[in-house]
């Protein structure tokens, strides 16, 4: 008689439930144990067998159809009669009619599985993960209840005068930068720096030639340039930058509270001066030049210029929420997550590497669809880009999305921003890419001994194929790989996936309350049309253009909730789930965390001297996944 000592790890955090009426069975190369019922409150068990089961292959958990209990099993550890301790990761719910077959934590490719029982388990697990994805989304969403106290500040912005002596009458949340935004939102230098380090740092690009549809002349901008330089000279020196909101052109704006809202597709020209301030020098509010579409410049009347900048900020809110935030992080992470669940069993090393970065992603995206962009959702109902224009915008943004957009080093190069100073999103992001690439490369190279292993990994090739097909990324111009032929190609792609699901989302999500919490800096919509001539704007017309109070409150409540850190927050690299147990990947994960800690310290030191600290990519502020 031999004895196997089994410990079943149950997570009480998720749902109230227990393991009773579930049975456990050990399966080895020489046979299987009897099914042992789990007790209601016990976690440790002895499984007796007449003889050794041989190499332990599976742990089976089975719950009968009659059970009403739902419980979350994180893992099972088994100590063999020979004294070996084996870990069987689970991290799944067990409920009625559940039949789980758990593999030990040693990662294996499909071509490494030679026993029929292992191959069968691999196939069955993929079928289970595909079929149960929707159920898991529901169960996780029930458990994923952040214990925030949601206090919404109902601020009547229309009653706020825009004079420099205005004293705010509302109470801020504990967000120091929000107070600075309220004070600085009208300043040109602050307007410019938001394109580098604000909530949407992904749109600005170097301008070497004026767009043909931008009616800017040398005469218009001469007084904004230094030392008598011409616009052409400054473009040649690399000091002129462009922000183009062309995806918003021609959209049907929303009706909010039965009032027509307006949204424009501006072109913004900016100049980097000798003091390294990025200043706007020209704004054209619509794409097509014409007499009713003047080019505004800083020398215009105060409220002409401020109104033009406000239309830009309203456009940036729309572009940010639907493109930089929703499409490029939430939707892409969901695509990667679903492909991972459907093509990688838990034994696959890339499943182990990637799955912590999809924690709650399916759940939060389901909530986003239901509460934000569906009919009656906040963005659909209360923003100018909601309603009929929203889906058209997403179609345009999806059609234009490329692989290089998602790969930060390529994106920075293509936008010509390698050397612009004080671009902390770039600086911190590239450091995170470097650290992440080192981690992914180490793990990938440990399992894929050479490029031939990559080519013959059928599960990997199915994974990238599903991403391409279901993501509608097959167009050659988009630049996405259709298959993987080398470890280096795979490493670059997986690094992008992890960066998108963690750091990129942190960059565009966590800054929302800081920069959008003061409504005039990011109106959810505007209720007057853009000025068609100069000299007619005033403080009263600007105030009249701002959204209604209820629209503002709904917008503010949304960015507050999305920016609020949850109580179950998991920083990048800090997942408690134990998927790897081999020494090398465990050591690589430890180095990954150490590198992140060092970077966090370096960013903290740099931020000491900044008026507007850039904290969004400080590793302890980067969540491990798209979870809010």
Secondary structure, 3 states (H helix, E strand, C coil): CEEEEEEEEEECCCCCCCCCCEEEEEEECCEECCCEECCCCCCEEEEEECCCCCCEEEEEEEECCCCCCCEEEEEEEEECCCCCEEEEEEEEEECCCCEEEEECCCCCCHHHCCCHHHHHHHHHHHHHHHHHHHHHHHHHHHHCCCCCCCCCCCCCHHHCCCCCCCCCCCCCCCCHHHHHHHHHCCCHHHHHHHHHHCCCCCCCEECCCCCCCCCCCHHHHHHHCCCCCCHHHHHHCCCEEEEECHHHCCCCCCEECCEECECCCCEEEEEECCCCCEEEEEEECCCCCECCECEECCCCCHHHHHHHHHHHHHHHHHHHHHHHHHHHHHHHHHHHHHHHHHHCCCCCHHHHHHHHHHCCHHHHHHHHHHHHHCCCCHHHHHCCCCCHHHHHHHHHHHHHCCHHHHCHHHHHHHCCCCCCCCCHHHHHHHHHHHHHHHHHHHHHHHHCCCHHHHHHCHHHHHHHHHHHHHCCCCCHHHCCCCCCCCHHHHHHHHHHHHHHHHHHHHHHHCCHHHHHCCHHHCCCCECCCCCCCCCCCCHHHHHHHECCHHHHHHHHHHHHHHHCCCCCCCECCCCCCCCCCCHHHHHHHHHHHHHHHHHHHHHHHHHCCCCCCCCCCCHHHCECCCCC
